[in-house]
């Protein structure tokens, strides 16, 4: 996991999808899979870690970007997946003057318009083998993918797995993947699950608080074990899920802690000691001896539980009529409000009670913006009122109850910048009627 990436203050996208809260599509209310997720054998996961350690030992002690140990790691994982029946793709990119690699594996079948994806970064830092960071997540995702094959699992959704390169240099591999994914393909990814450092030797049990349905899926699993969880904050936005979140894809994941010190309250909750969750974080001692078996076992099973649960459910019905304005509208710095307008025609009656409204705003600082949805009769639905602003990309989900509004007419997205020294524009505004 990369924790030294500075927060970006350049102009960045703020993407808001106003829809049913959480993990969009049928998955928000998906029924559990007909078959329960299998137990993921801890011995298998640990064998993958032993193999990754051997690769590092044979290649200068690490599996870092641009080093022979990383390419050998990619080849190792790819061979396992090819033998299990996956369609694999190795994606190349360049960073810091060296070639990097992402590995993508697709399981045959499932709705190609609903893709559930899980991933982990496969690279280490140069100082060590990176067995907890992040052999642990990589091995758990690999063994879950192999479990899918062993079970002949045929979920409703299409399953895709990814192993990312150069995460330790600033999420380079996952950013490259997402940025080269066509917009139409991005829209098919119903969720991305990220697993980075899930076997820390002095573990906590942390759950990402991004998409509410994914978050609850993990919380429910750990509650069933009687294991309390906390919201993940130490690496928030600084692992590969951020690359997906920044383009509007629902995300979630697990984490067991890095260099922060476990509090006395957390020691009472989870055991261990009031020391770093991982004293070997980014160090040469991050080896196979730097793993807590119980944490690795629980989290590996949680990976499978989430894959089996979130890939179930009925197929999302095709979208209804879509009205979109993709013309850029500049937002004056600390000036008057501007609008992007879509003209809705041919819809009978009122708007639905949970109108889906997709908005893409690019702006230096989203916290300076007031964003409203204005109905044809002039009614105003506040979307964002400057609270919780950040210089980073922010994805949020809202419900707009517009059932009292006549559907046909001019709907407007109204945006005003209420602070100085900012730049930005409305990139697109879309309404979808069932």
N, C-alpha and C positions, 0 to 999 in steps of 0.2 A: 504494500500500500504506500502511496506517495503522499506525504504530509507536508512537504516543503514547497508545494506549488503556491505562489502568491495569488491572492485574489485579484481577478482581472478588473480593471477600471475603464477599459476601452468600451466603445459602443457595442452592446451585446443584445441579443434577441431576448425579449420577454414574451413568451408564448403562453396564451391562456386558452384552455378549451373549456367552454361553458357548457356543461352537459350533466348527465346523471353523475352524482358524486362518485369519484374513485375510478377503479379499473373498468374502463368503458366497455360497452358491448354486453353480450349475454353473460360474460364472466362475472359481472357485478353481482348476479344472483344465481351463479352456476350451482347446479346440484353436484354433490360429490361424485367422483368417478365410481363406476360400478365395481371396480376392483380397487382394493386398498393398496397404497404404496407398499412395496416390499421393504423389508429391513435391509439396509445397505451394510454389507459385511465390513466391519472395521478392519479385519485382516487384509482385505483387498485394497482398501484405501491406503493403509500403511505400506503395503507392498509398492503402490505407485510412488509413495514418498521415498521409499528406499531406492527405487529406480531413478528418481530425480536426483537424489543424493549421489548415486553412482555416476550419473551423467556429469554433475558438477565436479566431482572429484577427478574425473577423467579429463576435465576441460578447464583447468586452472582454478578450480574451487568455486566457480559461480556459473550462473545461467543468465547472465545479463545481456541486454540488447547489444547486438553487434559482435557478440562473442560466440565461439563455437558451441558452447554449452547451451545457448538458447536455441539455436537451430536444431541441435540434437534433441532438445526437449520437445520441440514441435514435431519432429519426425517420430518420436516415441509415442506421443498421444495420437497422432494421425494413424499410425499403424494399428493401434488398438481399435480405433473407430472404423477404419476400413474393413478390418476383419469382422466387425460386428454388424456390417451392413449399412453403414452410414454413407451418405454422399458428402465427401469432404472437399473443401476448397482452401488452398493456402493463398492468402492475400499478401502482397509485398508492398512495403512503403519504405521511405527513406527518412531517417532522423539522425541528426548529429553526424552526418557523413557516412552512416552505416545502413545497411539493408535490414529492415525489420520484417516480422511476419505475424500475421493473424491466422488462426485456424478456425474455420467455420464448418460445422457438421450438421447436416439436415437429416432427420429421420423420415423415411418415406411415409406418405399418407398425411391425413389431417387436412383441414380446411386451409388452403393456401392464402386465404384472405384474413385468417386469424392465426398469427404466429406468436407462440409463446417461446421466449428465448431466455436462456440462462448462460452465465459466463463467469470467467475469472481471469485475472492476468497471470501469465505463465512466466514472465521474466522475474529475475532477482536483481538485487543491487550487485555491484561488482565485489563487495566485501565478503560475500558468503553465498551459500547454496540456496538460500531463500526457501527453507522448507515450511515454516509457518507462513512466511510472506513471500510468495503466496502458493507454495506447493500445496498447502492445505486446501484452499479453495479449488485449485485446479484439479487435485486428485478427487475431491468429493464430487465435482461436476462430471469428471470423467467416469467415475464408478456409477453415478446415477444414469449417465447416458448408456453405459453397458448394461445396467439393470433394465432399462427400457427395451433393449435388444433381447435380453434373456427372457423377458416376460412377453415378448411379442406385442407390446403395448400399442394399442391403436386408439389414441385419444381423438376427441373432436377437433382439437386445434392441431396445427402443424407445429412440431417441435424442432427447435434449432438451438445449437450450443456453440459457444465461442470461447476461444482462448486468445488473450490479447497480448501483444508485444509492446515494449517500451512504456508500460504504465508508469514505471519508476522515473521516467523522464518527463512526466506530465500528461498522462492518459493518451499518449500519442497514437497507439494502435487503435483503441476504441473510437477515438475521434475520427481517425482516418476511415474506419468502417462506416460510421454513421454519416459522415460527410459525403461519402461516395455511394450511399444508399439512395436511390431515386426517391423523390417525394412520395410517389405512389406506393413504393415498397415500405417506406417508413410507416405509412398509415395502416399497413397490415400488421404491424407488430403490436399486439395487444398488451404486452408487458415484457419487461426485462428484469431478471433476477440476478443480483451480483453477490459473489461470495469471495471475500478478501480477508484473510487471516481468521480462520474459524477453528484453530486448534491451539490458541495461545496457552503457554504453560501455567499461567496464573489467571484462568479465564473469567471473563464476564460473559453475559448473554445479552447481546445488544441487537435490536431489530431496527431497521431503517423505518422512519416515519414519513414516508413519501406517499405512495398510493395506499389509500386506506384498506382496500380489499386484500392486497398483497400483505400489508402489515398485519392485518387480523388473521390471515392464514398462518403466518409464522407464530403469532401470539397464541393462537388456539392450540397449535401443536405443542408448544412448550408448556402451556397450561395443563395439557393432558399428561405431561410428565411430572407436573408439580414443580417446574423450574420457573422462577420469576424472571422477567425480562425487563430491560430498560431501553429507552430510546437511544439510538446510536448518535453520538455527537462528535467524537474525537476525529473521525475522518469524514465528516459530512461534506459531500460534494467533491471529495478528493480521491475517489476511486472511480472505476470505469462506468458505474451507473450514471455519473454526472453527464457523460457524453450522450447518453440516451435521454435523460431527463431534460437536457437543454433543447431538445428538438420536439418535446411534447409527448414522449413515450412514457407510459406509467412504469415506475421502477420500485424495487424493494430489494431487501437483502439482509444478510447476517454478518456479524463481526464479533470477535471475542476480546478485542483490546490490543493496544500497541504500547507506546511508551508512557502513557499516563499512569499514575499511581492509583491502585485500587484503594478506595476509601474504606474506613473502618465499617461503615454501614454496608458497603458492598462485600466486605469480608464476612460479615454476619449473614448476609443474604446468600452468598455463593461459596463461602469457604476461601481457602488460600491465605495469602498474606498481604499486608498493606505495603506492597511494592509494585513495581511496574507489571502490567498485565503480561508484557513480553519483554523481559530484560535483555533479550538477544535481538530486539528489533533492529534491522539494518546492520547487523553485526556478523562476524565470522562464526559465532556460536549458534546461528540460526540453522541448526542441523536436525537430523531425525531425533535427537535427544531433546529437542526444544518443542515438544508436542505434548499436550494433555490429551490422553486417549479418550477420556469421558467426553470432553468438549468436542473432539473431532467426531466421535461416534454419534452424539446427539445432533450435531449440526449436519452431518452427512445424511442422517435419516430425515432431518427437516428439509433438506434440499429435495429429496425424493417426494416427501409429502406435498411440498408446494407444486412440484411438477405434475404429480398425479391429480392434485385437486384443481389447480388453475387451468389445466388443459381440458378439463371436462366441461360439460354443459352443452346446450343446444347451439347450433350455428346461428350467428347473428343475421337477422334478416337483412336483405339488401337495403341500402339507403333509399329514402324517398326523394322528393324533389329538392334539389340543391340550388341555392341562389348565392352567388359569390361576387365580390368586388375585389379583384387582385391588383388594382391600381395603387401605387404608392401615394400616400398623402402625407406631406411634410407636417411635422408638429412644431409650431413656432416656439422658440425658447422663451419661457415665462410670458407667454402671450395668450391670445384668444383661443378658444376651443375650436377644433376642426372636426369634420365628420367624414366618414366613409359610408356610402349609402348603397343598400341593395333594394331593388324593387321586386317585391313578392307578388306574383300573379298566379291565377289558376288554382288557388287553395280555397276549399270550401270551409266556411265557419271560422272559428277562432283558432289561435295558435295553441299548440299542445301545452299542458301544464308544466312540462320540463322541456322547454325549447332548447335544442342543441345549437349553440352559437360558437363557432371557431374563430379565434382572434389571434393575429400575429402582429405584435408591436416590437419594433426595434428601437431601442432608446438607451442612452448612456446610463440613466439611473431611473429605474422603474418607480422608485419610491417618490418621485416628484410628480407622478401622473395621477390625474383623476379620470377614470374611464367609466362611461355610462352607455347603456343600451337604451335607445330611444325608440319607442313603438310608433306606429303610424299616427296614433291619436295624440302623440306628445307625451305619453306616460314615460317616466324615466325609471330605469332599473340600474342602480349603482353596482358596478362591477369591481372597481378598485378605487380606494380613497386614500392613497398615499401611505397607508400603513404597511409596515413590513417590507419596505423597499430594500433593494439590494442592487449593487452594481453587477452582480452575476445574473445569468439567466434564471428566471423563476417560472415554474409551471404550476398553475393552480386550476382547480376544478370547481365549478359553481353550478347551482341549479337556478334557472330563471323561470319562475312561474308566470307565464304569460297567457294563461287560459282566459283572461278577461279581454284580451286584445283580438280584434279582427285581424286575420292573418294577412290579407291582401293589403298592399300599400308599401310606402317607403319606410324601411327600417334603417336606423342610423347607429353607427358606432361613434360616439362623441368622446374625444380625448383632449385634455388640456394639461399643459406643462405649467406647474405653479412654482417653479424655482428657476433661478438663473444658471447660465453656463452649461446648458445641456443641448444635445442634438438627438434627433430621432424622427421616426415616421411610422405611420400605420402601413404595414406590409400587406395584410389581407384581412378580409372580414367575410364570413360565410355563415349562412343559415341553412339548416337541414330540417325539412318537414317530413314526417313519416307518411 
